[in-house]
Amino acid sequence: MPGRFWEMQLLREGAEPEIFRLIPSPGPQNLADFEGRFYSDELDASWTLTVRDGRLTVQILHDPPVAFTPIKKDGFLGDNGIVLRFERESGSVKRLIVQAGRVTNLMFERR
């Protein structure tokens, strides 16, 4: 059922119960909303986000692009473990917030 969480408990003799939860899909997202160039004052660097092969990708300098999977509305998890969270104003994506290990809340503004 949409919007509901399902839970399963695995019970084994002599062991603590293991709990598994099915989390609903974030639903369809228009990946084109997230395409563009984002600039960080803190890093004095730009990241370019594009859609390739149906996935959001980030190009940082001359490194190979990193692909991201939606994990929640306006939130993505990269193949490299980086988490992207987007902020909107009046429905348009304006900011990108990056979580990468010990680096948290690194802000990029859309340019």
C-alpha positions in Angstrom: 0.0 0.0 0.0 1.4 3.5 -0.8 2.8 5.4 2.1 2.9 2.4 4.4 5.9 0.6 5.8 6.0 -3.1 6.0 8.0 -4.9 8.6 9.2 -8.5 8.9 10.9 -10.0 12.0 13.2 -13.0 11.7 13.1 -15.0 14.9 15.8 -17.6 15.6 16.2 -19.6 18.8 18.9 -18.1 21.0 19.3 -14.9 18.9 17.9 -11.4 19.0 15.1 -10.8 16.5 16.2 -9.3 13.2 13.9 -6.6 11.8 13.6 -5.8 8.1 11.5 -3.0 6.8 10.3 -2.3 3.3 10.5 1.4 2.6 8.2 2.9 0.0 9.7 4.2 -3.2 10.2 7.9 -3.4 8.0 7.9 -6.5 8.7 9.3 -9.9 10.9 12.4 -10.0 11.6 14.6 -13.0 15.3 14.3 -13.2 15.5 17.3 -15.5 14.6 19.4 -12.5 18.0 18.7 -11.0 20.1 19.3 -14.1 22.4 22.3 -14.2 25.5 23.9 -12.7 25.8 24.4 -8.9 28.4 26.5 -7.3 29.9 26.3 -3.8 31.4 29.5 -2.2 33.1 27.3 0.4 34.9 25.2 -2.2 35.0 27.9 -4.9 34.0 25.0 -7.2 31.2 24.1 -9.6 29.5 20.7 -10.0 27.6 19.9 -13.2 24.5 17.7 -12.9 23.1 15.9 -15.9 20.8 13.0 -16.7 22.6 10.1 -18.4 21.0 6.7 -19.2 18.0 7.6 -17.0 20.1 8.5 -13.9 21.2 11.7 -12.3 25.0 12.1 -12.6 27.5 14.6 -11.2 30.6 15.7 -13.0 33.3 17.1 -10.7 36.2 18.6 -12.5 37.8 16.0 -14.8 36.7 12.9 -12.7 34.4 10.4 -14.3 30.7 11.2 -13.7 29.1 9.6 -10.5 25.5 8.2 -10.9 22.9 8.8 -8.2 19.7 6.9 -7.3 16.6 8.6 -5.7 16.2 7.6 -2.1 13.5 10.2 -1.1 11.8 13.2 -2.6 14.6 15.6 -3.7 17.2 13.2 -2.2 19.7 11.0 -3.9 22.4 8.4 -3.0 25.5 8.2 -5.2 27.3 5.0 -6.2 30.2 6.4 -4.2 28.1 6.9 -1.0 27.6 10.7 -1.3 24.1 12.0 -0.4 22.6 14.9 -2.3 19.6 16.8 -1.0 18.0 19.5 -3.0 16.1 22.6 -1.7 13.4 24.3 -3.8 12.0 27.8 -3.9 8.6 28.4 -5.6 8.8 24.8 -6.9 12.2 25.2 -8.6 15.5 23.6 -7.4 17.7 26.3 -6.0 20.2 24.6 -3.8 22.2 21.4 -3.4 23.3 20.2 0.0 26.0 17.5 0.1 26.7 14.9 2.7 30.0 13.0 2.1 31.3 11.1 5.1 32.6 13.7 7.6 31.7 16.5 5.3 28.1 17.6 6.1 25.8 20.4 4.8 28.1 21.5 2.0 25.9 24.0 0.1 25.9 24.6 -3.6 23.7 27.3 -5.2 22.3 26.9 -8.7 23.9 29.2 -11.3 
